[in-house]
């Protein structure tokens, strides 16, 4: 019987308890990591899913019931939001055939979802919740889920290869503090608190000021805004667009001023927009001996102009900028690695708004709400305005019923309300959060990301990197705290450092790594080079060079070819079948196939080469592990479009590649 409980159960002794993974945070990343663990765990395992705010469960800030209404849409098409990278049609199959629509608004109850449809965020939250319950039902009998309500205040290593997770129970009035033993911990704490600019200090306690448009009580605050009140929104990224949607949904008809220093705003995708991936030449400025900030700014400007002139005919700016920035990701990796860290941070800070608004446009159901109100119609005057300006101060006005906004470059403005949309804090050195303060400063298990100072340093699979520069065994992370790593490791910028696709890949990869480490026999544990699994040839080379005993040159070359043949012809196809299986029955079938092939290959190698049965078995077993890591890596490669083995595949179109 699978258990799902909100209550705290008495802690078992360390000798009696089964292995346990604790996931801190049950938003999108935490929930999806739990789903993956439930899907692929093959031995006894308890998964504990801890969430401090029930309104964020199964969705977090972006998709949670507390932070959204039915007018908030995902800024991505329905065909691209599957939870399972290996099954791109999964969301559409769920939404059109399985979802319980009884609580949906009439507009959506009889809606048929297609590849290019928009999706309300609340439906996506339901998708997460129902897929979690499905994973619980399909998991092995000895694999269980415990859902706990509580705020995690500390994670501490015990010195015995395990951790103690300390949390305050928010399910009871006493807020009792509990200790929870864990073999592995996955931190899925989501975004830090919103940025609080210095000019807010006089108004941050005012009911006229909303510090966080995604807070649990934010939708109630929006409903309290008078229909004709003037609202100033600080910041112009997607959270500002969400704020406009919240205001309009609440019946607001007054003036909305979207204020940012540069006045940059997201464009709107054309109606027939299809996402695609272009290729672009390596920008010539990267040949410079030294990449200073000035060289980079001048070089990026010139290269963008070149690409626009060469390939921009007939391509709307809303699409062109996004595709160029995607095509530049490999070069961003090189650029960041060669630049001084101070220059990297300065450029990311100075051009933050420009990067964010150009990296992605908005679907019409989001952008249209804003853009249409930035126009004047006969009988419907303009109500949304872009206000490029630098704010110096804010202070209560007219006995606290209004807020005076002081600008550096324009006359003061008196408004009825102010909404903070400057984004979330990304500096993990100064979080104000007890858990992260302890991890960074007290235990020194985590350290701020060195190049970007956005998020924390992590290894290839999300392992925390401690102050000593070494990975902390058993402590992983998924979510926005990895945004700096996404930039330095994968070249991602803007919202794509924590997009659905990015987080989906993190959760899959991290869950599989957690399970691999838990299945590993400590006495036979081998340190796997971080990136060797990216290439099967390198994997076979490493095993021959570092794992098996020295062999004569001829035998070493033959063994390498035999291992490579096994990996390509048997292990990799069987692993893909295993990962693509729809349920546990299918996964068990393909696990058995892999096990038989492993045993047969090991026996054959022991006969063909001067290796003992144990040595041959160890070599093939390690290669099988690397093949699985290779398969997961490939499935998470966003440049490889997932295959559509369903009727929805006929709806997919792809624009031609652009090269220069």
C-alpha positions as CSV (number, residue, x, y, z in Angstrom):
1,X,0.0,0.0,0.0
2,X,1.5,3.4,-1.0
3,X,1.2,6.0,1.7
4,X,0.5,9.7,1.2
5,X,0.2,11.5,4.5
6,X,0.3,15.1,5.7
7,X,0.9,14.1,9.3
8,X,4.2,13.6,11.0
9,X,4.9,9.9,11.8
10,X,7.2,8.8,14.6
11,X,10.8,8.4,13.4
12,X,12.1,4.9,13.1
13,X,15.5,3.9,14.4
14,X,18.3,4.2,11.9
15,X,18.7,0.4,12.0
16,X,15.1,-0.2,11.2
17,X,14.2,2.5,8.7
18,X,14.3,2.0,4.9
19,X,16.3,4.2,2.7
20,X,14.9,7.7,2.4
21,X,15.1,10.6,0.0
22,X,13.9,13.9,1.3
23,X,12.8,16.5,-1.2
24,X,12.6,20.0,0.3
25,X,9.9,21.9,-1.7
26,X,6.8,20.4,-3.4
27,X,6.5,23.0,-6.2
28,X,7.1,22.1,-9.9
29,X,10.7,20.9,-9.4
30,X,10.1,19.0,-6.2
31,X,7.0,17.3,-7.4
32,X,8.5,16.3,-10.7
33,X,11.6,14.9,-9.0
34,X,9.4,12.8,-6.8
35,X,7.5,11.5,-9.9
36,X,10.8,10.4,-11.4
37,X,12.0,8.7,-8.3
38,X,8.7,6.8,-8.0
39,X,8.9,5.8,-11.6
40,X,12.5,4.4,-11.6
41,X,13.2,3.2,-8.0
42,X,13.7,-0.5,-8.0
43,X,14.3,-1.2,-4.3
44,X,12.7,-0.2,-1.0
45,X,12.6,3.6,-0.8
46,X,10.6,6.2,1.1
47,X,10.3,9.6,-0.6
48,X,9.4,12.5,1.7
49,X,8.1,15.6,0.0
50,X,8.2,18.6,2.2
51,X,6.3,21.8,1.5
52,X,5.9,24.9,3.6
53,X,3.0,26.6,1.8
54,X,0.1,24.4,0.8
55,X,-1.0,26.8,-1.9
56,X,2.2,26.3,-3.7
57,X,2.1,22.4,-3.6
58,X,2.3,20.9,-7.1
59,X,3.1,24.2,-8.8
60,X,5.2,26.6,-6.8
61,X,5.1,30.3,-7.6
62,X,4.5,29.9,-11.3
63,X,1.7,27.3,-11.3
64,X,0.4,27.0,-7.7
65,X,-3.3,27.5,-6.9
66,X,-2.4,30.3,-4.4
67,X,-0.5,32.4,-6.9
68,X,-2.6,32.2,-10.1
69,X,-6.2,32.6,-11.4
70,X,-7.8,31.0,-14.4
71,X,-6.7,33.8,-16.7
72,X,-3.0,33.1,-16.1
73,X,-1.7,31.1,-19.1
74,X,1.6,29.3,-19.6
75,X,3.9,31.2,-21.9
76,X,4.5,28.0,-23.9
77,X,2.4,25.9,-26.2
78,X,0.7,22.7,-25.0
79,X,2.8,20.5,-27.1
80,X,6.0,21.6,-25.2
81,X,4.9,21.2,-21.6
82,X,5.1,17.4,-21.1
83,X,6.5,16.3,-17.8
84,X,8.3,13.4,-19.5
85,X,10.8,14.5,-22.1
86,X,10.7,11.0,-23.6
87,X,6.9,11.2,-24.1
88,X,6.2,14.6,-25.6
89,X,2.5,13.8,-26.1
90,X,1.9,13.0,-22.4
91,X,0.3,16.3,-21.4
92,X,-2.1,16.3,-24.4
93,X,-3.1,12.7,-23.7
94,X,-3.8,13.5,-20.1
95,X,-5.7,16.8,-20.8
96,X,-7.8,15.3,-23.6
97,X,-8.5,11.8,-22.2
98,X,-7.7,11.6,-18.5
99,X,-8.0,14.9,-16.7
100,X,-11.0,15.5,-14.3
101,X,-12.5,18.7,-15.7
102,X,-15.4,19.0,-13.2
103,X,-13.8,22.0,-11.5
104,X,-12.7,23.8,-14.7
105,X,-14.4,26.9,-15.9
106,X,-17.0,26.4,-18.7
107,X,-14.6,27.9,-21.2
108,X,-12.2,25.0,-20.7
109,X,-14.5,22.1,-19.8
110,X,-15.1,21.2,-23.5
111,X,-11.9,22.4,-24.9
112,X,-9.8,20.0,-27.0
113,X,-6.1,20.7,-26.6
114,X,-3.7,20.6,-29.6
115,X,0.0,21.1,-30.0
116,X,-0.2,24.9,-30.4
117,X,-2.8,25.6,-27.7
118,X,-2.3,27.7,-24.7
119,X,-2.9,26.2,-21.2
120,X,-4.1,27.8,-18.0
121,X,-1.4,27.4,-15.3
122,X,-4.0,25.9,-12.9
123,X,-4.6,23.0,-15.3
124,X,-0.8,22.4,-15.4
125,X,-0.8,22.3,-11.6
126,X,-3.5,19.7,-11.7
127,X,-1.5,17.7,-14.3
128,X,1.4,17.7,-11.9
129,X,-0.7,16.5,-9.0
130,X,-2.5,13.8,-11.0
131,X,0.7,12.5,-12.5
132,X,2.2,12.3,-9.0
133,X,-0.7,10.2,-7.8
134,X,-0.4,8.0,-10.9
135,X,3.3,7.5,-10.2
136,X,2.5,6.5,-6.6
137,X,0.0,3.9,-7.8
138,X,2.4,2.5,-10.4
139,X,5.4,2.4,-8.2
140,X,6.7,-0.9,-6.6
141,X,5.0,-1.9,-3.3
142,X,8.1,-1.1,-1.3
143,X,8.4,2.4,-2.8
144,X,6.3,4.9,-0.9
145,X,5.6,8.7,-0.8
146,X,5.1,10.8,2.3
147,X,3.8,14.3,1.8
148,X,4.7,16.5,4.8
149,X,3.7,20.1,5.6
150,X,6.6,22.1,7.1
151,X,9.3,24.7,6.6
152,X,12.8,23.3,6.4
153,X,15.1,25.3,8.7
154,X,18.3,23.1,8.5
155,X,19.9,20.3,6.7
156,X,23.0,18.8,8.4
157,X,25.3,15.9,7.7
158,X,25.4,13.3,10.4
159,X,29.0,12.1,9.7
160,X,27.7,8.7,8.8
161,X,26.8,9.3,5.2
162,X,23.3,10.5,6.0
163,X,21.6,13.8,6.8
164,X,19.2,15.2,9.3
165,X,16.5,17.5,7.9
166,X,15.0,19.8,10.6
167,X,11.6,21.3,9.8
168,X,8.9,23.2,11.6
169,X,5.6,21.4,11.2
170,X,3.1,23.9,9.6
171,X,0.2,21.4,9.7
172,X,-0.4,21.9,13.4
173,X,-0.8,25.1,15.4
174,X,2.2,24.3,17.7
175,X,4.6,24.4,14.7
176,X,6.6,21.6,16.4
177,X,10.1,21.1,15.1
178,X,10.9,17.6,13.8
179,X,14.1,15.8,12.7
180,X,13.9,13.6,9.6
181,X,16.8,11.3,8.7
182,X,17.7,11.1,5.0
183,X,20.1,9.2,2.9
184,X,19.9,11.7,0.1
185,X,18.4,15.2,0.1
186,X,17.2,17.1,-2.9
187,X,16.7,20.9,-2.4
188,X,13.8,22.2,-4.5
189,X,13.2,25.4,-2.6
190,X,12.2,27.4,-5.7
191,X,12.8,31.1,-6.0
192,X,14.2,33.3,-3.2
193,X,12.2,36.2,-2.0
194,X,11.5,39.1,-4.4
195,X,14.1,41.9,-4.8
196,X,13.4,44.8,-2.4
197,X,14.9,47.9,-4.0
198,X,16.2,50.6,-1.6
199,X,13.5,53.0,-2.8
200,X,10.8,50.8,-1.3
201,X,11.8,51.3,2.3
202,X,9.2,54.0,3.0
203,X,6.3,52.1,1.6
204,X,7.0,48.5,2.2
205,X,4.6,48.4,5.1
206,X,1.8,50.1,3.2
207,X,-1.3,48.3,2.1
208,X,-1.0,50.2,-1.1
209,X,2.3,48.4,-1.9
210,X,2.4,44.7,-3.0
211,X,5.9,43.3,-2.5
212,X,5.2,40.0,-4.2
213,X,2.6,39.5,-7.0
214,X,2.8,35.7,-6.4
215,X,2.3,35.7,-2.7
216,X,-0.5,33.5,-1.3
217,X,-2.7,36.6,-0.5
218,X,-1.8,38.5,-3.7
219,X,-4.9,37.6,-5.7
220,X,-7.0,38.9,-2.8
221,X,-4.9,42.2,-2.9
222,X,-5.6,42.5,-6.6
223,X,-9.3,42.2,-6.0
224,X,-9.1,45.0,-3.5
225,X,-7.8,47.5,-6.1
226,X,-10.3,50.1,-7.1
227,X,-11.6,49.8,-10.7
228,X,-10.3,53.3,-11.6
229,X,-7.2,53.4,-9.4
230,X,-3.8,54.1,-11.0
231,X,-1.3,51.3,-10.5
232,X,2.5,51.6,-11.0
233,X,4.3,48.3,-11.8
234,X,8.1,48.4,-11.3
235,X,9.7,46.1,-13.8
236,X,8.7,45.0,-17.3
237,X,9.3,41.3,-17.5
238,X,6.8,38.4,-17.4
239,X,5.8,39.1,-13.8
240,X,4.6,42.6,-14.9
241,X,2.5,41.0,-17.6
242,X,1.1,38.6,-15.0
243,X,0.3,41.6,-12.8
244,X,-1.7,43.2,-15.6
245,X,-3.6,39.9,-16.2
246,X,-4.4,39.8,-12.4
247,X,-5.6,43.4,-12.4
248,X,-7.8,43.0,-15.5
249,X,-9.2,39.7,-14.2
250,X,-10.1,41.5,-10.9
251,X,-12.1,44.1,-12.8
252,X,-9.6,46.9,-12.9
253,X,-10.2,49.5,-15.7
254,X,-7.8,52.3,-14.6
255,X,-4.4,53.3,-15.7
256,X,-1.4,50.9,-15.4
257,X,2.1,52.3,-15.7
258,X,4.8,49.7,-16.4
259,X,8.1,51.3,-15.3
260,X,11.6,50.2,-16.0
261,X,14.9,52.0,-16.7
262,X,15.2,50.9,-20.3
263,X,11.6,50.6,-21.2
264,X,12.2,47.1,-22.7
265,X,9.1,44.8,-22.9
266,X,8.3,41.4,-24.2
267,X,7.0,41.2,-27.8
268,X,4.1,38.9,-28.8
269,X,4.4,35.8,-30.9
270,X,2.6,35.7,-34.2
271,X,-0.6,33.5,-34.2
272,X,1.0,30.7,-36.2
273,X,4.3,30.7,-34.3
274,X,6.3,27.5,-34.1
275,X,9.4,27.2,-31.9
276,X,12.5,26.0,-33.6
277,X,16.3,26.0,-33.3
278,X,18.6,27.8,-35.6
279,X,22.4,27.5,-36.1
280,X,24.6,30.5,-36.3
281,X,28.3,31.1,-36.9
282,X,30.7,31.7,-34.1
283,X,30.7,35.5,-33.6
284,X,34.0,36.9,-34.9
285,X,34.6,39.0,-31.8
286,X,35.3,35.8,-29.9
287,X,38.7,35.7,-31.7
288,X,39.8,38.7,-29.6
289,X,42.8,37.9,-27.3
290,X,41.0,39.4,-24.3
291,X,37.2,39.6,-23.9
292,X,36.5,42.8,-22.0
293,X,33.1,44.1,-21.3
294,X,33.5,46.7,-24.1
295,X,34.7,44.2,-26.6
296,X,31.7,41.9,-25.8
297,X,29.1,44.7,-26.0
298,X,30.5,46.0,-29.3
299,X,30.9,42.5,-30.7
300,X,27.4,41.3,-29.8
301,X,25.8,44.5,-31.3
302,X,27.7,44.1,-34.6
303,X,27.0,40.3,-34.9
304,X,23.3,40.7,-34.2
305,X,23.1,43.4,-36.9
306,X,24.9,41.1,-39.3
307,X,22.5,38.2,-38.7
308,X,19.5,40.5,-39.0
309,X,20.7,41.8,-42.3
310,X,21.6,38.3,-43.6
311,X,18.7,36.2,-42.3
312,X,16.1,38.6,-40.9
313,X,14.0,39.2,-44.0
314,X,10.4,38.4,-43.2
315,X,11.2,37.2,-39.7
316,X,9.3,39.1,-37.0
317,X,11.5,40.6,-34.2
318,X,9.5,38.6,-31.7
319,X,10.9,35.4,-33.2
320,X,14.3,36.5,-34.5
321,X,15.8,37.8,-31.3
322,X,14.8,34.6,-29.4
323,X,16.2,32.3,-32.0
324,X,19.5,34.1,-32.3
325,X,19.9,34.0,-28.5
326,X,19.2,30.3,-28.5
327,X,21.7,29.7,-31.4
328,X,24.3,31.7,-29.4
329,X,24.2,29.4,-26.3
330,X,27.4,27.5,-27.2
331,X,29.2,30.8,-27.6
332,X,27.8,32.2,-24.3
333,X,29.5,29.2,-22.6
334,X,32.8,30.2,-24.2
335,X,32.3,33.9,-23.5
336,X,31.5,33.4,-19.8
337,X,34.4,31.0,-19.3
338,X,36.9,33.5,-20.7
339,X,35.6,36.7,-19.1
340,X,36.4,38.1,-15.7
341,X,33.7,37.2,-13.2
342,X,33.2,40.9,-12.3
343,X,32.6,41.8,-16.0
344,X,30.1,38.9,-16.4
345,X,28.1,40.0,-13.4
346,X,28.2,43.7,-14.5
347,X,26.9,42.8,-18.0
348,X,24.2,40.5,-16.6
349,X,23.0,43.2,-14.2
350,X,23.2,46.1,-16.7
351,X,21.5,44.4,-19.5
352,X,19.2,42.2,-17.5
353,X,16.0,43.7,-18.8
354,X,17.2,43.7,-22.4
355,X,18.2,40.0,-22.2
356,X,15.1,38.8,-20.4
357,X,12.6,40.6,-22.7
358,X,14.4,39.5,-25.9
359,X,15.1,35.9,-24.9
360,X,11.4,35.1,-25.0
361,X,8.2,36.8,-26.3
362,X,4.8,36.0,-25.0
363,X,1.9,34.0,-26.3
364,X,-1.0,36.2,-27.5
365,X,-3.2,35.3,-24.6
366,X,-0.7,36.9,-22.3
367,X,0.9,39.6,-24.4
368,X,-2.4,40.6,-26.0
369,X,-3.8,41.6,-22.7
370,X,-1.0,44.1,-22.3
371,X,-0.4,45.2,-25.8
372,X,-4.0,45.7,-26.7
373,X,-4.4,48.0,-23.7
374,X,-1.4,50.0,-24.9
375,X,-3.5,51.1,-27.9
376,X,-6.4,53.4,-28.0
377,X,-9.7,52.2,-29.5
378,X,-12.8,54.1,-30.3
379,X,-14.7,54.2,-27.0
380,X,-11.8,52.2,-25.3
381,X,-8.9,54.5,-24.4
382,X,-5.4,53.3,-23.7
383,X,-5.0,52.1,-20.1
384,X,-1.5,50.5,-20.1
385,X,1.6,52.6,-20.6
386,X,5.3,51.9,-20.8
387,X,7.3,54.4,-18.6
388,X,11.0,54.3,-19.2
389,X,12.4,56.0,-16.0
390,X,14.8,55.6,-13.1
391,X,13.0,55.6,-9.7
392,X,14.8,57.3,-6.8
393,X,12.3,57.1,-4.0
394,X,8.8,56.3,-3.0
395,X,6.9,57.7,0.0
396,X,3.3,57.7,1.3
397,X,1.1,60.6,0.2
398,X,-2.3,62.0,1.0
399,X,-2.5,60.5,4.5
400,X,-1.3,57.1,3.2
401,X,-4.0,56.7,0.6
402,X,-1.5,57.1,-2.2
403,X,2.2,56.7,-3.0
404,X,4.4,59.5,-4.4
405,X,7.1,58.2,-6.8
406,X,10.2,60.3,-7.2
407,X,12.2,59.9,-10.4
408,X,15.7,60.9,-11.3
409,X,14.8,62.1,-14.8
410,X,11.2,63.2,-14.7
411,X,8.6,64.9,-12.5
412,X,7.2,63.1,-9.4
413,X,4.1,61.0,-9.9
414,X,1.3,60.2,-7.4
415,X,-0.3,56.8,-7.8
416,X,-2.9,54.7,-5.9
417,X,-0.9,51.5,-5.9
418,X,2.5,50.0,-6.5
419,X,3.3,46.4,-7.5
420,X,6.9,45.1,-7.2
421,X,7.9,43.1,-10.3
422,X,11.7,43.5,-10.2
423,X,12.1,39.7,-10.0
424,X,13.5,37.5,-7.3
425,X,16.8,37.7,-5.4
426,X,19.4,35.5,-6.9
427,X,22.2,36.2,-4.4
428,X,22.6,33.1,-2.2
429,X,25.2,34.8,0.0
430,X,22.5,37.1,1.4
431,X,19.2,35.2,1.3
432,X,17.7,36.0,4.7
433,X,16.4,32.4,4.6
434,X,17.5,30.2,7.6
435,X,18.0,27.1,5.5
436,X,20.2,28.7,2.9
437,X,22.0,30.8,5.5
438,X,23.0,27.6,7.3
439,X,24.0,25.8,4.1
440,X,26.2,28.6,2.8
441,X,27.6,30.2,6.0
442,X,27.3,27.7,8.8
443,X,27.8,24.3,7.3
444,X,29.5,25.6,4.1
445,X,27.8,22.9,2.0
446,X,26.9,25.5,-0.6
447,X,28.7,28.4,-2.2
448,X,27.4,31.2,-4.5
449,X,28.0,30.7,-8.2
450,X,31.4,32.1,-8.9
451,X,31.0,33.5,-12.4
452,X,27.5,35.0,-12.3
453,X,26.8,35.2,-8.6
454,X,23.3,33.9,-9.5
455,X,22.4,30.8,-7.6
456,X,24.9,28.3,-6.3
457,X,27.8,26.2,-7.6
458,X,26.6,22.7,-8.5
459,X,28.1,19.7,-10.3
460,X,26.8,18.1,-13.5
461,X,23.9,16.4,-11.8
462,X,23.0,19.2,-9.4
463,X,25.2,18.1,-6.5
464,X,26.0,21.0,-4.2
465,X,29.6,22.2,-4.3
466,X,30.9,23.1,-0.9
467,X,33.2,25.9,0.1
468,X,36.2,23.5,-0.3
469,X,35.3,23.1,-4.0
470,X,34.3,19.4,-3.6
471,X,30.8,18.0,-4.2
472,X,28.8,17.2,-1.1
473,X,27.8,13.6,-1.4
474,X,24.1,13.1,-1.0
475,X,23.0,16.7,-1.3
476,X,21.4,17.8,-4.6
477,X,19.5,20.7,-6.0
478,X,16.9,21.3,-8.7
479,X,15.4,24.6,-9.7
480,X,16.2,28.3,-9.8
481,X,19.2,28.0,-7.5
482,X,21.0,26.4,-10.5
483,X,20.4,29.4,-12.8
484,X,24.1,30.6,-12.8
485,X,25.2,27.0,-13.6
486,X,22.7,26.9,-16.5
487,X,24.4,30.0,-17.9
488,X,28.0,28.9,-17.5
489,X,27.4,25.2,-18.4
490,X,24.7,25.5,-21.1
491,X,24.7,29.1,-22.2
492,X,21.1,29.8,-21.2
493,X,19.9,33.3,-20.4
494,X,16.8,35.1,-19.4
495,X,13.8,33.0,-18.3
496,X,15.3,29.9,-19.9
497,X,17.6,29.4,-16.9
498,X,14.5,28.1,-15.1
499,X,12.0,27.3,-17.9
500,X,9.8,24.2,-17.8
501,X,12.1,22.5,-20.3
502,X,15.2,23.3,-18.2
503,X,13.7,22.2,-14.9
504,X,12.2,19.1,-16.5
505,X,15.7,18.0,-17.6
506,X,17.2,18.8,-14.2
507,X,14.6,16.8,-12.3
508,X,15.0,13.7,-14.6
509,X,18.8,13.8,-14.5
510,X,19.1,14.4,-10.8
511,X,16.5,11.8,-9.8
512,X,18.3,9.2,-11.9
513,X,21.7,10.1,-10.3
514,X,20.2,9.9,-6.8
515,X,18.9,6.4,-7.5
516,X,22.2,5.3,-9.1
517,X,24.1,6.4,-6.0
518,X,21.6,4.7,-3.7
519,X,21.9,1.5,-5.6
520,X,25.7,1.6,-5.6
521,X,27.5,-0.9,-3.4
522,X,29.8,1.3,-1.3
523,X,32.6,-1.3,-1.4
524,X,32.5,-1.2,-5.2
525,X,31.9,2.5,-5.7
526,X,33.9,4.1,-8.5
527,X,34.3,7.8,-9.1
528,X,32.9,8.4,-12.6
529,X,34.5,11.2,-14.5
530,X,31.9,14.0,-14.7
531,X,31.4,14.2,-18.5
532,X,32.7,10.8,-19.8
533,X,29.1,9.6,-20.3
534,X,28.5,12.3,-22.9
535,X,30.2,10.0,-25.5
536,X,30.1,6.2,-25.7
537,X,33.5,6.1,-27.2
538,X,35.0,8.0,-24.3
539,X,33.1,5.7,-21.9
540,X,34.6,2.6,-23.5
541,X,38.1,4.2,-23.5
542,X,37.8,5.0,-19.8
543,X,36.9,1.5,-18.8
544,X,39.7,-0.1,-20.8
545,X,42.2,2.5,-19.5
546,X,41.2,2.8,-15.9
547,X,39.0,-0.1,-14.8
548,X,40.2,-3.4,-16.2
549,X,43.7,-4.7,-15.5
550,X,46.4,-3.7,-18.1
551,X,46.1,-5.7,-21.3
552,X,48.4,-6.1,-24.3
553,X,47.8,-3.4,-26.9
554,X,46.0,-5.8,-29.3
555,X,43.7,-7.1,-26.6
556,X,43.0,-3.6,-25.3
557,X,42.0,-2.4,-28.7
558,X,39.7,-5.4,-29.2
559,X,38.1,-5.0,-25.8
560,X,37.4,-1.4,-26.5
561,X,35.6,-2.3,-29.8
562,X,33.7,-5.1,-28.0
563,X,32.5,-2.8,-25.3
564,X,31.6,-0.1,-27.8
565,X,29.6,-2.6,-29.8
566,X,27.7,-3.8,-26.7
567,X,26.9,-0.2,-25.8
568,X,25.7,0.8,-29.2
569,X,23.9,-2.4,-30.4
570,X,22.4,-3.7,-27.1
571,X,22.7,-1.6,-24.0
572,X,21.7,1.8,-25.5
573,X,18.6,0.6,-27.4
574,X,17.5,-1.5,-24.4
575,X,18.0,1.5,-22.1
576,X,15.9,3.8,-24.4
577,X,13.1,1.2,-24.3
578,X,13.4,1.1,-20.5
579,X,13.2,4.9,-20.2
580,X,10.4,5.2,-22.7
581,X,8.2,2.5,-21.1
582,X,4.8,3.8,-20.1
583,X,4.5,1.9,-16.8
584,X,6.3,-0.3,-14.3
585,X,5.4,-3.5,-16.2
586,X,7.2,-2.2,-19.3
587,X,10.2,-0.9,-17.2
588,X,10.5,-4.3,-15.5
589,X,10.5,-6.1,-18.9
590,X,13.3,-3.9,-20.3
591,X,15.3,-4.1,-17.1
592,X,15.3,-7.8,-17.4
593,X,16.4,-7.6,-21.0
594,X,19.3,-5.4,-20.0
595,X,20.3,-7.7,-17.1
596,X,20.4,-10.7,-19.4
597,X,22.4,-8.9,-22.0
598,X,24.8,-7.7,-19.4
599,X,25.3,-11.2,-18.0
600,X,25.8,-12.7,-21.5
601,X,28.3,-10.0,-22.5
602,X,30.3,-10.3,-19.3
603,X,30.5,-14.1,-19.7
604,X,31.7,-13.7,-23.3
605,X,34.3,-11.2,-22.4
606,X,35.7,-13.4,-19.6
607,X,36.1,-16.2,-22.2
608,X,37.7,-13.9,-24.9
609,X,40.1,-11.9,-22.8
610,X,42.4,-12.5,-19.8
611,X,39.8,-11.2,-17.4
612,X,38.2,-12.9,-14.4
613,X,34.4,-13.3,-14.4
614,X,34.3,-10.5,-11.7
615,X,36.5,-8.2,-13.7
616,X,34.5,-8.6,-16.9
617,X,31.2,-8.2,-15.0
618,X,32.4,-5.0,-13.3
619,X,33.5,-3.6,-16.7
620,X,30.2,-4.3,-18.4
621,X,28.2,-3.2,-15.4
622,X,30.0,0.2,-15.3
623,X,29.5,0.6,-19.0
624,X,25.8,-0.1,-18.6
625,X,25.6,2.7,-15.9
626,X,27.4,5.1,-18.3
627,X,25.1,4.1,-21.1
628,X,22.1,4.9,-19.0
629,X,23.6,8.3,-18.0
630,X,24.3,8.8,-21.7
631,X,20.7,8.1,-22.6
632,X,19.3,10.4,-20.0
633,X,21.8,13.1,-21.1
634,X,20.5,12.7,-24.7
635,X,16.9,12.8,-23.7
636,X,17.6,16.0,-21.9
637,X,19.4,17.6,-24.8
638,X,17.0,20.4,-25.9
639,X,18.7,20.6,-29.4
640,X,17.3,17.1,-30.1
641,X,13.6,17.4,-30.6
642,X,11.7,14.6,-29.0
643,X,10.0,12.1,-31.2
644,X,6.2,12.1,-31.4
645,X,4.9,8.6,-31.7
646,X,1.2,9.6,-31.6
647,X,-1.5,11.2,-33.7
648,X,-0.3,14.6,-32.3
649,X,2.9,14.3,-34.4
650,X,1.1,15.4,-37.5
651,X,0.5,18.8,-36.0
652,X,4.3,19.4,-35.7
653,X,5.9,21.7,-38.2
654,X,9.5,22.9,-38.2
655,X,11.0,26.0,-39.8
656,X,14.2,25.5,-41.8
657,X,17.5,25.9,-40.0
658,X,19.3,29.2,-40.4
659,X,23.1,28.9,-40.8
660,X,25.8,31.5,-41.6
